[in-house]
Amino acid sequence: MAEKSSSEIEKVVLKVPYIVKRETDGFVVECVDLNIVTQGGTLKEARKNIREAIELHFKSAFELGMLEDELEKLGLIKKKSKMEVIPRDLESTPIEIPC
């Protein structure tokens, strides 16, 4: 069976959540679901870096045959050869911290 060319591969646009933390000398950006962390001197640079890191992560996962496992971490599963998003909510809980 011949491999699909990059133009024949189905592509899906997925919004991948990440956290931005301001540091004294720039920004740290973390995609918790995929365990990816990067940084940038400016917010624009940090956003560019996390996008690039996530894209490279998915490319590697695809090449290694692990893409479905990585997408599942983001709530995306394959059902009958179609991708389906599992609804997720970001929640928080109040925690009492001694001061």
Secondary structure as the mmCIF struct_conf table of DSSP 4:
data_model
#
loop_
_struct_conf.conf_type_id
_struct_conf.id
_struct_conf.beg_label_comp_id
_struct_conf.beg_label_asym_id
_struct_conf.beg_label_seq_id
_struct_conf.end_label_comp_id
_struct_conf.end_label_asym_id
_struct_conf.end_label_seq_id
HELX_LH_PP_P HELX_LH_PP_P1 ALA A 2 SER A 5
TURN_TY1_P TURN_TY1_P1 SER A 6 GLU A 8
BEND BEND1 ILE A 9 ILE A 9
HELX_LH_PP_P HELX_LH_PP_P2 LYS A 15 PRO A 17
STRN STRN1 ILE A 19 GLU A 23
TURN_TY1_P TURN_TY1_P2 THR A 24 ASP A 25
STRN STRN2 GLY A 26 CYS A 31
TURN_TY1_P TURN_TY1_P3 VAL A 32 ASN A 35
STRN STRN3 ILE A 36 GLY A 40
BEND BEND2 GLY A 41 THR A 42
HELX_RH_AL_P HELX_RH_AL_P1 LEU A 43 GLU A 63
TURN_TY1_P TURN_TY1_P4 LEU A 64 GLY A 65
HELX_RH_AL_P HELX_RH_AL_P2 LEU A 67 GLU A 72
TURN_TY1_P TURN_TY1_P5 LYS A 73 GLY A 75
STRN STRN4 LEU A 76 LYS A 79
TURN_TY1_P TURN_TY1_P6 LYS A 80 SER A 81
STRN STRN5 LYS A 82 VAL A 85
HELX_LH_PP_P HELX_LH_PP_P3 ILE A 86 PRO A 87
#
